[in-house]
Amino acid sequence: MAPSHDITRSASAPSTTASRRPAKNTPFECAAALFSYDFVSGGVDYDTLESLHRGEVTEWTSALRRSGLFTDAEMDALAAQWSERPGLLLDALLRDADEMTVRRCRLAWSAMDRLAPFQMPIAHSG
């Protein structure tokens, strides 16, 4: 599920891991607060999970950038980090997920990791 940009609903959603995380105002924590509830409500969209695995994070970083909570430099750094390691965005998105959803997503992510080398185009001679 792509970001819905419903900041008020996401911000008011209870966090199951709030007691274990420091309350920092980092782009990562902000993304988790803004997007986690929406990402897992109604079930995880596995097409979205696949696009995240491919490093397609522009929609997520653009939504966070539009929030105006962080500088361009902070957002550029976050976009680069998530593009290189999209699993970090997945961590943020799964922050408010129940244990079984986290397990299913991690299992699907691992399967995509194993298949990723085989998704390269094969050159044809000819």
C-alpha positions in Angstrom: 0.0 0.0 0.0 1.5 3.3 -1.0 1.6 6.2 1.4 -1.9 7.6 1.9 -0.5 10.9 3.4 -3.1 10.7 6.2 -0.9 12.3 8.8 -3.5 12.7 11.5 -4.6 9.1 11.4 -1.1 7.7 11.3 0.2 10.0 14.1 -2.7 9.0 16.4 -2.2 5.2 15.8 -0.8 3.4 18.9 2.7 2.2 18.6 3.4 -1.3 19.9 7.1 -0.7 20.1 7.1 2.9 21.4 8.5 1.8 24.8 11.5 0.2 23.1 12.4 3.1 20.8 13.9 6.4 21.8 11.7 9.3 20.9 13.9 10.9 18.3 12.8 13.3 15.6 14.8 11.6 12.8 13.5 11.0 9.3 13.4 7.3 10.0 11.3 7.7 13.1 9.1 10.2 11.3 8.5 7.8 8.4 7.7 5.0 10.8 5.2 7.2 12.6 3.6 8.5 9.4 3.5 5.4 7.3 3.6 2.3 9.5 -0.1 2.2 10.5 -1.3 2.7 6.9 1.2 0.2 5.5 -0.2 -2.7 7.7 -3.8 -1.7 8.1 -6.0 -3.9 6.0 -3.1 -6.2 5.2 0.2 -5.7 3.5 0.1 -5.3 -0.3 2.8 -7.7 -1.6 3.1 -5.7 -4.8 4.3 -2.8 -2.7 6.6 -5.1 -0.8 8.1 -6.2 -4.2 8.6 -2.6 -5.3 10.3 -1.7 -2.0 12.6 -4.7 -2.5 13.5 -3.3 -5.9 14.5 -0.1 -4.3 11.5 1.9 -5.5 11.3 4.4 -2.6 10.6 7.7 -4.4 6.9 7.7 -3.6 7.7 7.2 0.1 10.5 9.8 0.3 8.4 12.3 -1.7 5.5 11.9 0.7 7.9 12.5 3.7 9.5 15.4 1.9 6.0 17.0 1.4 5.4 16.8 5.1 7.9 19.7 5.5 9.4 18.2 8.7 12.9 17.8 7.4 15.4 19.8 5.4 16.2 18.9 1.8 19.7 17.7 2.9 18.1 15.3 5.4 15.7 14.0 2.9 18.3 13.6 0.2 20.4 11.5 2.6 17.4 9.4 3.6 16.4 8.8 -0.1 20.0 7.7 -0.8 20.1 5.4 2.2 16.7 3.8 1.4 17.6 3.4 -2.2 20.8 1.6 -1.3 19.2 -0.4 1.6 15.4 -0.6 1.1 15.1 -3.0 4.0 15.6 0.1 6.3 12.3 1.5 4.9 10.7 -1.9 5.4 11.8 -1.7 9.0 10.1 1.7 9.4 6.9 0.5 7.7 6.7 -2.6 9.9 7.1 -0.7 13.2 3.4 -1.0 14.2 2.8 -4.4 12.6 1.8 -7.5 14.6 4.3 -10.3 15.0 2.8 -12.5 12.3 2.7 -9.7 9.7 6.4 -9.0 10.4 7.2 -12.6 10.0 5.3 -12.9 6.7 6.9 -9.8 5.3 10.4 -10.9 6.4 9.8 -14.3 4.8 8.6 -12.7 1.6 11.6 -10.3 1.6 14.0 -13.2 2.1 12.5 -15.1 -0.8 12.9 -12.0 -2.9 16.6 -11.8 -1.8 17.1 -15.3 -3.0 15.4 -14.7 -6.4 16.9 -11.3 -7.1 20.0 -12.7 -8.8 17.8 -14.6 -11.2 15.8 -11.7 -12.3 18.6 -10.2 -14.4 17.8 -10.2 -18.2 19.5 -12.9 -20.1 21.4 -11.9 -23.1 20.4 -13.6 -26.3 23.0 -14.3 -29.0 22.1 -14.1 -32.4 
